Amino acid sequence: MDLTQEDWVSQFEADQNAVMLDVRTEDECNQGIIECSINIDIHKEQEFVVAIEVLDKSKNYYVYCRSGVRSAKACAIMNELGIKNAYNLLGGIIEWNGDIV
């Protein structure tokens, strides 16, 4: 499900069952990430699928990338692999107004 930054942040902050995923490359992450996020690179296709398969399917995942395209694809893959609640950050980190660490 696609969410605006405002909805994505407010829903994440209110969610006791939330996990934030960054699906960008390691090089991109080295330039800064949203605090508390876990990196699983969608470009490493098989590794990405394996990493997603072992995630707790009862959690709610808040997913972002650079612009929102890869994270939308990641959410679709996560849904196919049994994760019901995957939320895509529209506009990605390039439109992010919050802190980057």
Secondary structure, DSSP 8 states (H G I E B T S, - for coil): -EE-HHHHHHHHHH-TTEEEEE-S-HHHHHT---TTEEE--TTSHHHHHHHHHTS-TTSEEEEE-SSSHHHHHHHHHHHHTT---EEEETTTGGG--S---
